[in-house]
Amino acid sequence: MDKHKVKKLIISVFSLAVVAGVTYLLWGVFKMLLTESGRLAFEKTVLSLGPLGWLVLLGLNISQVFLFFFPGEPVELLSGMCYGVFGGLFIIYIGIFISCLIIFYMVRKVGKTAVYDLIGKEKVDRIENSKYLRSATAERILLFLFLIPGTPKDFLVYVGAMMPLKASRFIILSTLLRFPGILSSTIVGDSFAEGNTALAVTVYAVTLIVSVSLMIYYSKKDGVKEILDLSKNKPGTDDNITEE
């Protein structure tokens, strides 16, 4: 084995070890954030840390993007609860930018083997061989999926990194186009923190209706359906991935 292959192997093993370790450490935190009582308790802890609380949320956001099988909405809600609409937006966007940049160069430099354990080898092969994701329509498919709240955006980061996109275009797609979904989450979080339940419920309901309507309309279209089907399966396994 030549030096280049050894280097790639070491980086790949190290990356997987870090992901596994972080997953183990944060599993309990993410489970807690899925409940309202857990979010309230975590919010109290974050705010009690002062400036360090900002770094805690930033680290949690970065970790969640890497570990895409954890839902991002609880972290976004918590950011809005702790630091308001725009403070929460700032934290989330910094975290997304950092994590997307790392994922992009990790996949491009180390190769597709770096994400085998997270996504599954057969899924990676399907992504790379997809006629839709290698065509001129690929960017339009990703644009739609990143723009609509409720789609598996963190999974799409790995998909986009395996597509023939320039780094600048990839970052624009994977960060700026998330704005509607992130904004609605931080508004809901801030509204709950301020006791404005009516606004929180209204924003959530409108977002849900718009998201579901667009998903129903577009989910049957070629390319979009393929990515959504891939995102439904468990990470790191290839069970049932031939389901259409």
C-alpha positions in Angstrom: 0.0 0.0 0.0 1.5 3.3 -1.0 1.8 6.4 1.2 -1.2 8.1 -0.4 -3.5 5.2 0.4 -2.2 4.9 3.9 -2.8 8.6 4.5 -6.4 8.3 3.2 -7.0 5.2 5.3 -5.7 6.9 8.5 -7.8 10.0 7.9 -10.9 7.9 7.2 -10.5 5.8 10.3 -9.8 8.9 12.4 -12.9 10.7 11.0 -15.1 7.7 11.7 -13.7 7.3 15.3 -14.5 11.0 15.9 -18.0 10.7 14.6 -18.6 7.5 16.7 -17.2 9.2 19.8 -19.3 12.4 19.4 -22.4 10.3 18.6 -22.0 8.4 21.9 -21.4 11.5 23.9 -24.2 13.5 22.4 -26.8 10.8 22.1 -28.4 11.7 25.5 -28.3 15.4 24.8 -30.2 15.0 21.5 -32.7 12.7 23.1 -33.3 15.3 25.7 -33.8 18.0 23.1 -36.7 16.1 21.6 -38.9 16.8 24.6 -40.2 20.2 25.7 -39.1 19.7 29.3 -35.6 18.7 28.1 -35.3 21.8 25.9 -36.4 24.0 28.8 -33.8 22.4 31.1 -31.1 22.7 28.5 -32.0 26.4 27.8 -31.6 27.1 31.5 -28.2 25.4 31.6 -27.0 27.2 28.4 -28.0 30.7 29.7 -26.4 30.0 33.1 -23.0 29.6 31.3 -23.0 33.2 30.0 -20.8 33.6 26.9 -19.8 30.0 27.0 -23.4 29.1 26.3 -23.1 30.5 22.8 -20.2 28.1 22.1 -22.1 25.2 23.5 -25.0 25.8 21.1 -22.5 26.3 18.2 -20.8 23.0 19.0 -24.1 21.3 19.3 -25.3 22.7 15.9 -22.0 21.6 14.2 -22.3 18.1 15.6 -25.9 17.8 14.6 -25.1 18.6 10.9 -22.4 15.9 10.9 -24.8 13.5 12.6 -27.6 14.1 10.2 -29.7 11.3 11.5 -30.5 13.5 14.6 -33.2 16.1 13.7 -32.0 19.7 13.5 -35.2 21.4 14.5 -34.8 21.0 18.3 -31.4 22.7 18.1 -32.8 25.5 16.0 -35.7 26.0 18.4 -33.3 26.1 21.3 -31.2 28.7 19.6 -34.2 30.9 19.2 -35.3 30.3 22.8 -31.9 31.2 24.2 -30.7 34.1 21.9 -33.8 35.3 20.1 -34.7 35.2 16.4 -31.6 36.8 14.9 -29.1 35.7 17.6 -30.3 32.2 17.0 -30.0 32.6 13.2 -26.4 33.8 13.6 -25.4 30.8 15.7 -27.0 28.3 13.4 -25.6 29.8 10.2 -22.0 29.9 11.7 -22.4 26.2 12.7 -23.9 25.2 9.3 -21.1 27.0 7.4 -18.3 25.4 9.4 -19.8 21.9 9.2 -20.7 22.1 5.5 -17.2 23.3 4.7 -15.6 20.5 6.6 -17.9 17.8 5.2 -17.3 19.1 1.6 -13.5 18.9 1.9 -13.6 15.7 3.9 -15.6 13.9 1.1 -13.5 15.5 -1.7 -10.1 14.8 -0.1 -10.7 11.5 1.6 -13.2 10.1 -0.9 -16.6 8.4 -0.7 -15.2 5.8 1.8 -15.3 8.5 4.4 -19.1 8.4 4.5 -19.7 4.6 4.0 -20.4 4.0 7.7 -22.7 7.1 8.0 -24.7 6.6 4.8 -24.0 3.1 3.7 -21.9 1.9 0.7 -24.8 1.0 -1.5 -26.4 4.4 -0.9 -23.2 6.1 -1.8 -23.0 4.1 -5.0 -26.6 4.9 -5.9 -25.9 8.6 -5.3 -22.8 8.6 -7.5 -24.5 6.6 -10.2 -27.8 8.5 -10.2 -28.7 9.9 -13.6 -30.5 12.7 -11.9 -27.7 13.8 -9.6 -25.1 13.7 -12.4 -27.3 15.7 -14.8 -28.0 19.4 -15.4 -31.1 19.2 -13.2 -29.1 18.2 -10.1 -28.6 21.7 -8.8 -32.4 22.5 -9.3 -33.2 19.3 -7.3 -30.9 20.4 -4.4 -32.1 24.0 -4.6 -35.7 22.9 -4.0 -34.9 20.4 -1.2 -32.7 22.9 0.6 -35.2 25.7 0.3 -38.3 23.9 1.7 -38.6 23.5 5.5 -38.8 19.9 6.6 -36.6 18.2 4.0 -33.5 16.2 5.1 -31.0 19.0 4.6 -28.1 17.6 6.6 -28.3 14.4 4.6 -28.2 16.5 1.5 -24.9 18.0 2.6 -23.3 14.6 2.1 -25.1 14.1 -1.2 -24.1 17.5 -2.5 -20.4 16.9 -1.6 -20.4 13.9 -3.8 -21.8 15.8 -6.8 -19.7 17.7 -9.3 -20.3 21.1 -7.7 -17.8 23.9 -7.1 -17.1 24.6 -3.4 -18.7 28.1 -3.6 -21.9 26.8 -5.2 -22.1 24.0 -2.7 -21.8 26.4 0.2 -24.5 28.7 -1.2 -26.9 25.8 -1.7 -26.3 24.2 1.6 -26.4 27.3 3.8 -28.2 30.3 2.3 -31.1 28.3 1.0 -32.0 27.0 4.5 -33.1 30.5 5.5 -36.9 30.0 5.4 -36.7 26.9 7.6 -34.2 28.2 10.1 -36.1 31.6 10.4 -39.4 29.8 11.2 -37.7 27.6 13.8 -36.0 30.5 15.6 -39.2 32.6 15.5 -41.1 29.7 17.1 -38.3 29.2 19.7 -38.2 32.9 20.6 -42.0 33.1 20.8 -42.1 30.2 23.2 -39.4 31.8 25.3 -41.4 35.1 25.4 -44.7 33.2 26.3 -46.2 34.2 22.9 -47.7 30.7 22.3 -50.2 32.0 19.7 -47.5 33.3 17.4 -45.4 30.2 17.8 -48.3 27.9 16.9 -49.3 30.2 13.9 -45.7 30.2 12.5 -45.4 26.5 13.0 -48.7 25.7 11.4 -48.1 27.9 8.4 -44.6 26.4 7.9 -46.1 22.9 8.2 -48.9 23.5 5.7 -46.5 25.1 3.1 -43.9 22.4 3.6 -46.3 19.5 3.4 -48.1 21.0 0.3 -44.8 21.5 -1.6 -43.5 18.1 -0.5 -46.6 16.3 -1.8 -46.4 18.2 -5.1 -42.7 17.6 -5.7 -42.1 14.3 -3.9 -43.2 12.2 -6.9 -40.9 14.0 -9.3 -37.9 12.0 -10.5 -34.7 12.9 -8.6 -36.5 14.4 -5.7 -38.2 11.2 -4.9 -34.9 9.3 -5.2 -33.1 11.5 -2.7 -36.1 11.4 -0.2 -36.2 7.6 -0.5 -32.5 7.4 0.3 -32.8 9.7 3.3 -35.5 7.6 5.0 -33.3 4.6 5.7 -31.1 4.2 8.8 -27.6 5.6 8.5 -24.7 3.2 7.9 -27.0 0.4 6.7 -28.2 -0.7 3.3 -31.3 -2.4 4.5 -34.3 -2.0 2.3 -32.6 0.7 0.2 -33.8 -0.8 -3.0 -37.4 0.1 -2.1 -38.8 2.5 -4.7 
